[in-house]
Amino acid sequence: MSLALNTLLHQIQSGSFGLDGRRIVFLNAMFHSDLSVLRERDLTVQQHFKPYENALVGAGFTVQPDIPCDDGAYDAVCLLVPKNMVEARYFLARGIRLLRRGGVLICAAENKAGGTRLKKMMHSFGVQDLCDDARNKARAVWGIVHDVQEDELEKALNAGGVQDILDGKFTSQAGVFGWDRVDKGSELLTQYLPLDLKGRGADFGCGYGYLSEFLLSNCPKIKQLSCLDADYRAVELCRKNLAQFNQDTQFMWCDLTQRDGGLKNLDFVVMNPPFHDGKNTDLSIGKNFIETAHQSLRRGGRLWMVANNHLSYEHVLNHMFLKCDKVYEGQGFKILVALK
């Protein structure tokens, strides 16, 4: 994403958009030292992913996790376009809605993450006077919003917005991990979780709430469940999907790789930790999840986790916990339980 951000900021720094005195919103923003070019303007910054939000806040920006709702209120929209097509079209449609007539939409994406199709996508929504610039293995595209293709906008907003999935059992949204399905690893984990789990627990990386819903539906002795995720959208979806339960629940938007969350003396933690940073495998994410789980559990508490077979978490678990057992291995996954 940084390559796309470099390309987008290059165009802004050129001064060709005349942004002085204009009201601007930056959607899916990430921190960059050159972002200061926008700091003195009437700027709204949106980011739903906690690590990116933390970096922006640390640099002095005020950040909101939700896309603004004041349609037609902005002179310019900057957007780092997500890789997922449905999510990308949704963000583009929301950005167009935010613009006044004659406003400018400035977008960027890496070539291998949708940059090569970006101009065509914007044209399909009716964005006019399109220009583009390719550099840094990324592409920036910008244009003016006058008369848009309302049918295309509505299709994108409906396809990428909050919606029911799995025959109405859950509510989800494009962009959240495994948003329209049951993750195979999580499904396997539910087959091995003991139904006598009790007390206070947590679901690390809760997503839209599949594991949390299973726990509250099948483990009546649970008194409190905390649901944590780095994606603000996931936390809010999980909140909606657990609204029918009477057990005490709390929902936390936090970065679990930074020992965030502040939970202590838990009886159990369940998790299916992410292991990708973009397109690259990153074992440190899961290892940091494990460290945060260890910090959050009481002595005698247990961590239940599922991971892909090729991810070697056992040495971390054996080093930090009293003992670690592999209770299942197959179908490309393994299920591990560790006692603190």
C-alpha positions in Angstrom: 0.0 0.0 0.0 2.9 2.4 0.6 3.8 2.3 -3.1 0.2 3.5 -3.9 0.4 6.1 -1.2 3.7 7.4 -2.6 2.1 7.7 -6.0 -1.0 9.4 -4.7 1.0 11.9 -2.6 3.2 12.7 -5.6 0.1 14.0 -7.5 -1.1 16.0 -4.5 2.3 17.6 -4.0 2.3 18.7 -7.6 -0.4 21.2 -6.7 -2.5 20.4 -9.8 -5.7 19.8 -7.8 -6.0 23.3 -6.2 -6.8 21.9 -2.8 -6.1 25.1 -0.8 -9.1 26.1 1.2 -11.0 23.0 0.1 -12.7 20.4 2.4 -11.0 17.1 1.9 -11.6 13.5 3.2 -8.9 10.8 3.0 -10.5 7.3 3.0 -8.5 4.2 4.0 -5.6 6.6 4.9 -2.2 5.5 5.9 0.6 7.5 7.5 3.4 9.0 5.3 5.8 11.7 6.3 4.6 13.7 3.2 1.0 13.5 4.4 1.8 16.8 6.2 1.0 18.5 2.9 -2.7 18.0 3.8 -2.4 18.7 7.6 -3.2 22.5 7.4 -6.3 21.9 5.3 -9.9 21.1 6.4 -9.1 17.4 6.5 -11.1 14.4 7.6 -9.1 11.1 7.9 -10.7 7.7 7.9 -9.0 4.4 8.8 -10.7 1.2 10.1 -7.5 -0.9 10.6 -6.1 -0.3 14.1 -2.3 -0.5 13.3 -2.7 2.1 10.5 -4.9 4.2 12.8 -2.3 4.1 15.5 0.4 5.3 13.2 -1.8 8.2 12.0 -2.8 9.2 15.6 0.8 9.0 16.7 1.7 11.5 14.0 -0.9 13.9 15.3 -3.8 13.3 13.0 -7.4 12.9 14.2 -8.8 9.7 12.7 -12.3 8.2 12.5 -12.9 4.5 11.8 -16.2 5.0 9.9 -16.6 6.5 6.5 -18.3 9.9 6.9 -22.0 10.1 6.2 -22.3 13.7 5.1 -22.8 13.1 1.4 -22.0 16.0 -1.0 -20.0 17.8 1.6 -16.5 17.5 0.3 -14.5 19.2 -2.4 -12.0 16.4 -2.7 -11.8 12.7 -1.8 -8.4 10.9 -1.6 -8.7 7.1 -1.5 -6.2 4.2 -1.2 -8.2 1.6 -3.0 -8.4 -1.9 -1.3 -7.4 -4.9 -3.3 -10.7 -6.9 -3.0 -12.9 -5.9 -5.9 -16.2 -5.7 -4.0 -14.6 -3.7 -1.3 -12.8 -1.5 -3.8 -16.0 -0.7 -5.6 -17.8 0.0 -2.3 -15.1 2.5 -1.2 -15.2 4.2 -4.6 -19.0 4.5 -4.5 -18.9 5.9 -1.0 -16.2 8.4 -2.0 -18.2 9.6 -5.0 -21.2 10.1 -2.8 -19.2 12.3 -0.4 -18.3 14.7 -3.2 -20.1 17.8 -4.2 -20.9 18.2 -7.9 -17.6 19.2 -9.6 -15.5 17.6 -6.8 -12.3 15.7 -7.5 -11.8 12.0 -6.7 -8.1 11.1 -6.4 -7.4 7.3 -6.1 -4.4 5.0 -6.0 -3.6 1.3 -5.9 -0.6 -0.9 -6.5 -0.6 -2.4 -10.0 -0.9 -6.0 -8.6 -3.7 -4.9 -6.2 -6.1 -3.4 -8.7 -4.2 -0.4 -10.0 -4.4 -1.5 -13.6 -8.2 -1.7 -13.5 -8.7 1.5 -11.5 -9.3 3.9 -14.4 -11.9 1.5 -15.9 -13.7 1.2 -12.5 -13.9 4.9 -12.0 -15.2 5.4 -15.6 -17.9 2.8 -14.9 -19.2 5.0 -12.2 -19.3 8.1 -14.5 -16.3 9.9 -13.2 -15.2 12.3 -15.9 -12.0 13.9 -17.2 -10.0 11.0 -16.0 -6.2 11.2 -15.8 -3.7 8.8 -14.5 0.0 8.5 -13.5 1.9 5.2 -13.2 5.0 5.1 -11.0 6.4 3.1 -8.1 4.7 -0.1 -9.5 1.4 1.7 -8.7 -1.1 3.9 -10.4 -2.9 7.1 -9.4 -6.1 8.0 -11.2 -8.2 11.2 -10.7 -11.2 12.7 -12.2 -14.2 15.1 -11.7 -17.6 14.0 -10.4 -20.5 15.6 -12.2 -23.3 13.3 -13.4 -22.6 9.8 -12.1 -24.0 6.4 -13.0 -26.5 6.0 -10.2 -27.3 2.3 -11.0 -23.7 1.3 -10.8 -23.2 3.2 -7.6 -26.2 1.5 -6.0 -24.9 -1.9 -7.1 -21.6 -1.3 -5.6 -23.0 0.1 -2.3 -25.4 -2.9 -2.0 -22.7 -5.5 -2.8 -20.1 -4.0 -0.5 -22.3 -2.8 2.4 -23.4 -4.5 5.6 -25.6 -7.5 4.7 -26.8 -10.9 5.9 -24.8 -14.0 5.1 -25.1 -17.7 5.7 -28.9 -17.7 5.3 -29.3 -14.8 7.7 -27.4 -16.3 10.6 -24.8 -13.5 10.5 -24.3 -10.0 9.3 -21.1 -9.2 7.6 -19.4 -6.9 5.1 -16.9 -7.1 2.2 -13.3 -6.5 3.4 -13.7 -8.2 6.8 -11.7 -11.5 6.9 -13.6 -14.4 5.4 -16.6 -12.0 5.2 -19.1 -14.2 3.3 -18.2 -17.7 4.5 -17.2 -19.8 7.4 -13.4 -20.1 7.6 -12.4 -23.7 7.5 -9.9 -23.4 10.3 -12.4 -21.7 12.6 -15.0 -24.4 11.8 -12.5 -27.1 12.7 -11.7 -25.4 16.0 -15.4 -25.5 17.0 -15.3 -29.3 16.7 -12.6 -29.5 19.4 -13.4 -26.7 21.8 -14.7 -28.2 25.1 -18.3 -27.2 25.8 -17.5 -26.8 29.5 -15.5 -23.7 29.0 -16.5 -21.3 31.8 -15.7 -18.0 33.4 -14.2 -15.1 31.5 -12.8 -15.6 28.1 -11.8 -13.8 24.9 -12.0 -14.3 21.1 -8.8 -12.8 19.6 -9.3 -11.7 16.0 -13.0 -12.2 16.3 -14.0 -11.2 12.8 -17.7 -11.0 12.3 -18.2 -13.3 15.3 -18.3 -16.9 14.1 -16.3 -18.3 17.0 -17.9 -16.0 19.6 -21.4 -17.0 18.5 -20.4 -20.7 18.8 -19.1 -20.2 22.3 -22.1 -18.3 23.6 -24.5 -20.8 21.9 -22.8 -23.9 23.3 -20.9 -23.0 26.5 -23.5 -21.9 29.0 -21.0 -21.5 31.9 -19.3 -18.6 30.1 -19.9 -15.5 32.2 -18.1 -12.9 30.1 -16.7 -12.9 26.6 -14.5 -10.2 25.1 -14.3 -9.9 21.3 -11.2 -8.2 19.9 -10.2 -7.3 16.4 -7.9 -4.9 14.5 -10.7 -4.2 12.0 -13.2 -1.8 13.4 -15.9 -3.1 11.0 -15.4 -6.6 12.3 -15.8 -5.5 15.9 -19.1 -3.7 15.1 -20.4 -6.7 13.1 -19.5 -9.0 15.9 -21.4 -6.7 18.3 -24.5 -7.0 16.0 -24.2 -10.8 15.7 -24.0 -11.3 19.4 -26.8 -8.9 20.4 -29.3 -11.7 21.1 -27.2 -13.2 23.9 -27.7 -12.4 27.6 -24.1 -13.1 28.6 -21.8 -10.2 29.4 -20.0 -9.3 26.3 -17.5 -6.5 25.5 -16.1 -5.5 22.1 -12.6 -4.0 21.7 -11.0 -2.4 18.6 -7.3 -3.0 19.2 -4.0 -4.2 17.8 -3.3 -7.6 19.4 0.2 -7.6 18.0 1.1 -4.8 20.4 -0.3 -6.5 23.5 -3.2 -4.1 23.3 -6.5 -4.8 24.9 -5.6 -4.7 28.6 -7.3 -7.9 29.5 -6.1 -9.8 32.6 -6.8 -13.1 34.5 -8.9 -14.7 31.7 -9.9 -18.3 32.0 -9.5 -19.0 28.3 -8.7 -17.4 24.9 -9.7 -18.8 21.5 -8.1 -17.6 18.3 -7.5 -18.2 14.6 -4.7 -15.6 14.2 -3.9 -14.0 10.8 -0.6 -14.8 9.2 -0.4 -12.5 6.2 0.9 -9.0 5.9 -0.5 -8.1 2.5 0.5 -11.0 0.3 3.5 -12.2 2.4 3.4 -14.8 5.2 4.3 -13.1 8.5 4.7 -15.5 11.5 5.3 -12.6 13.8 1.6 -11.7 13.8 0.6 -15.1 15.3 3.5 -15.1 17.7 2.5 -11.7 19.0 -1.1 -12.9 19.4 0.2 -15.8 21.5 2.2 -13.4 23.6 -0.8 -11.2 24.2 -2.9 -14.3 25.1 -0.3 -15.4 27.6 -0.3 -12.0 29.2 -4.1 -12.0 29.3 -4.6 -15.4 30.9 -4.6 -16.3 34.5 -2.4 -19.0 35.8 -4.1 -22.3 34.8 -5.9 -20.6 32.0 -5.9 -22.1 28.5 -5.3 -20.9 25.0 -7.1 -22.7 22.2 -6.0 -21.9 18.7 -6.1 -23.2 15.1 -3.3 -22.6 12.6 -2.2 -23.8 9.2 0.0 -26.9 9.4 3.1 -25.1 8.0 3.1 -22.4 10.6 5.5 -23.3 13.4 4.0 -21.8 16.6 4.7 -24.8 18.8 8.1 -23.6 19.9 6.7 -20.3 21.0 3.9 -22.0 22.9 6.2 -24.4 24.6 8.6 -21.6 25.6 5.9 -19.4 27.1 3.3 -21.9 28.5 3.5 -24.7 31.0 2.6 -27.2 28.3 1.2 -27.3 24.8 -0.7 -30.2 23.2 -1.7 -30.8 19.6 -5.2 -32.1 19.7 -5.8 -32.4 16.0 -3.9 -32.3 12.7 -5.4 -32.7 9.3 -7.0 -31.0 6.3 -4.1 -28.6 6.3 -4.7 -27.4 9.9 -3.7 -28.1 13.4 -5.4 -27.3 16.7 -3.3 -26.5 19.7 -4.1 -26.0 23.3 -1.7 -24.4 25.7 -1.9 -24.3 29.5 -0.5 -21.3 31.4 
